[in-house]
Amino acid sequence: MKIAQSIRNIVAYFLLVLLVSSCVKDKLTTTHTLFKPVYKSKSAVLLDIKSSSPTTLLQTGKLFKYGEYIFVNELNKGVHIIDNSNPAAPVNKYFIAIPGSIDMAVKDNTLYADIYTDLVAVDISNPAVAVLKKVMQNVFPERQYQNGFMPDSSQYIVDWVKYEAKDEQDFLDNQNRGVQNPIFFSNFLANSTNSGVTKSAGVSGSMARFTIIDNYLYTVGRSNLSAINITNTINPVMEKTVGVGWEIETIYPLKNKLFIGGQTGMFIYDVSSPANPVFTGSFSHACFRDPVIADEKYAYVTLRAMEQQGTCWNGTAAQRNELDIVNITNLAAPVLVKIYDMAEPKGLSKDGDYLFICDGKAGLKVYNAADVLNLSLIKQIKTITPFDVIVQDGLAIVVADEGIFQYDYSNINNIKLLSKIVVGNN
């Protein structure tokens, strides 16, 4: 009798648990977070493209060095101008509000930046009084959002407001008016001392989509390469756009060549005729983030596994994190010569025999690359999570999740931190 009663008690208990679970399940609703755009007229936004007092750097983005200034993009917000005349004590001086901006370049005191699908030219002869000079429309027509959200093209988005959908129907009713992550489908995301950049132009990081060779600004969109004549710097003129591939991410200049990184490979273009980029050769790989730099003999390509994706699109090739060194002696037929394992490689830069690699969670790595078949690790700085780096004349400027860090590597065996501007502090 006692055993039978115990069995009945156990059965009753499990029935009660199932009943309660069912009730809870019926009452649960799925919530979604959407970000709805805040619009402002284009004329009003363009009037606001001017110098203002420095603002706190909240999120680091693309990096550009020009003369004694460092330019740092704050994603979708604008450009911070930092006086770096003393790298040991940089000063955050000005901010130029450019909504929708993710990239920039500078030549002869003119700042070029994207503003969603458009391109602006801003006179920064006096950084304290920046003046908008020209707007080129629809330079980046492929700009898209992750869920296919199409913004009102007659206005600019100046902010995003978080909206919590209370149930599935609420989410479905509102998803066409917002996005779950307000980041462009096009991904964000170093020139060595022997690159093709002239003295009147600055130096970009290896994650850049903009670069300058002599009197031309070259930009890459998701699948296109554009050649923009900037002979008259404040009056840029589009001259040609050519198709490159798909999921293009970065561009790097070396003399009269362009090395373009994409998720399927590295593409080389000859710009001996500046307005007419000509395809020269390529090095293929599959579904990786891919910044690239080059010297006279080798291209250095970091491949980073795609987030939230275990294998490549064909479902067969496993993703990897690595540095590929490619012999480019024959530009028409680049040859892979060595692979080095990495943790989370992103931007990179090279000065002579010294190769700097931003390896994400593994920190900043400095190698002696005199023998590319046997790279020798000189230094690993694990206290930062670096995104991109520019090295030049013994100074390394690093943009990381934590802020902007500058290192003196004039003595390569005793690399010293000179200064830092930490995110969240002026």
VENBEL-V626968 format. One line per field, one symbol per residue. ss: DSSP state (H for helix, E for strand, L for the rest). phi: phi as a letter, one per 30 degrees, with the letter a starting at -180 (. if undefined). psi: psi as a letter, one per 40 degrees, with the letter a starting at -180 (. if undefined). A space follows every 10 residues. Layout:
ss->???
phi->???
psi->???
//
This chain:
ss->LHHHHHHHHH HHHHHHHHHH HHHHHHHLLL LEEEEEEEEE EHHHHHHLLL EEELLLLLLL LLEEEELLEE EEEELLLEEE EEELLLHHHL EEEEEEELLL LLLEEEELLE EEEEELLEEE EEELLLHHHL EEEEEELLLL LLLLELLLLL LLLLEEEEEE EEEEELLHHH HHHHHHHEEL LLLELLLLLL LLLLLLLLLL ELEELLLLLE EEELLEEEEE LLLEEEEEEL LLLLLLEEEE EEELLLLEEE EEEELLEEEE EELLEEEEEE LLLLLLLEEE EEEELLLEEE EEEELLLEEE EEEEELLLLL ELLLLLLELL LEEEEEELLL LLLLEEEEEE ELLLLLLEEE ELLEEEEELE LLLEEEEELL LLLLLEEEEE ELLLLEEEEE EELLEEEEEE LLEEEEEELL LLLLLEEEEE EELLLL
phi->.ddddddddd dddddddddd ddddddddbd cbccccdccb edddddddda dbedcddcbd bdbbcbhccc cbdceiclbd ccdcdbedbd bdcbbcdbdi dbbaabbhic ccbdbhdcbc cbdcecedbd bdcabcdhdb ddebcdciec ddddbcdcab cdbcddaddd dddcddcabd bdbeedddi. dddcdddddd ccbcddddcc abbhcbccbc cdbbccccdb ecedbdbdca bbdclbhdbb bbcbhcbccc cbdclcbcbc becedbebdc aabcabhbdb dbbabdcbcc cccceddhad bdedicdddb cacccbdcec ddbebdcabb dbcadbdaab bidcccbdch ddjccccdce cddbdcdcab ccdbcdcabb cahibccccb edkcbbbcce cdcbdbdcaa cdejbd
psi->dddddddddd dddddddddd ddddddeiih iihihhihii iddddddegi iiiiihhdhi aihhhhbeih hhhhhedahh hhhfdgeegi hhdihhhgie heiiihhffh hhiigbeihi hhhfdhdegi hhdihhifdg eehiideehh iheeiiheih hhhhhdiddd dddedeeaid hghidhia.h hiefiehide iahiieeiei ihhbfhhhih adeihhhhhf dgdegihhdi hihdaifidi ihihbfihhh hieeahhhhh fdgdeghhhd iihiahfiig iiiiaddiih hhhhihifhd iideedhiii hihhhhhfdg degihhdihh iidfhbiiih hbehhhhhfb eeahhhihfd heeghhhdih heeigidiih hhfehhhhhi deahhhihfd gdeghhhdii hhhei.
//
